[in-house]
Amino acid sequence: MTTDIRHATLETLPDSEAVALRMADLLVDGVLAKTEGKFRVALSGGSTPKRLFELLAAPALAAKLPWDRIEIFYGDERHVPEGHADSNHTVGHATLISRVPVPAANVHPIPTGGTVAEDAQAYEKILQVAYGATTLDPKRPLFDLVMLGLGTDGHTASLFPGQPVLKETKAWVGTAAPQTAPHERVTLTYPAIRSSALVVFLVTGASKVEMLHRLRKGDPALPSAHVESDGRIIILADRAAMGENA
Ligand SMILES: O=C(O)[C@H](O)[C@@H](O)[C@H](O)[C@H](O)COP(=O)(O)O
């Protein structure tokens, strides 16, 4: 049964550190509960997840995870050369991947060496090989966990307002050329995000108050409000994003 944003579970935490800790718990619980096959997680980009990545890389927590059974993907990527400071994989690699014993074969950065269209197609192929099929089955999610952020314009991943990729109903990966953010982008589409056991939005800080309020109401003007999951959706928000510290 597909979950839409109005049926998401909201958890309000005291601050961004508590949000990161709760996300880490959800990840550990999910990985340990998965008894067969690899746990496929799509990491979100931007600045919010950095603290989560640092927590997951901390020795005490890292030791709890069977890293050989975790496959790491990204929800989106800025179309910049490998190693560029603005790349989500540069951040993910520096703060998490380089610090934990996850096998290199389990890490799938979004390609950025070709044209943005070529790289989107290449990433879709990577996902299909990992999934073992080219058609998504609602009863068998592509991702065990999709982490998403929330932009101050209501975007998520690189599903930005007004972008043609918002209308994509078949492809798993698309491209975006946002006017309000740097770089062309490669992004998971709604169908790929929907193929998930759990979607978790991480929303922290006072700058997100308006968008979080509109997201929770399912405001159709927000690309993030069209996110669905074949599993569950959880919104982890701190008090600042809920406007409670005003
Ligand atoms: O590549 C990206 O930038 C992200 O995927 C994007 O969707 C991000 O999650 C939001 O813009 C929130 O960004 P912050 O966490 O920096 O507020």
The ligand as an ORCA input file, in Angstrom:
! r2SCAN-3c Opt
* xyz 0 1
  O      22.015     17.804     -3.306
  C      21.316     18.415     -2.498
  O      21.479     19.605     -2.176
  C      20.252     17.686     -1.754
  O      19.972     16.487     -2.112
  C      19.081     18.567     -1.499
  O      17.834     18.031     -1.812
  C      19.142     18.889     -0.023
  O      18.762     17.722      0.717
  C      18.233     20.026      0.325
  O      18.562     21.119     -0.522
  C      18.439     20.436      1.783
  O      19.779     20.878      1.908
  P      20.406     21.264      3.352
  O      20.467     19.966      4.107
  O      21.762     21.813      3.033
  O      19.452     22.254      3.964
*
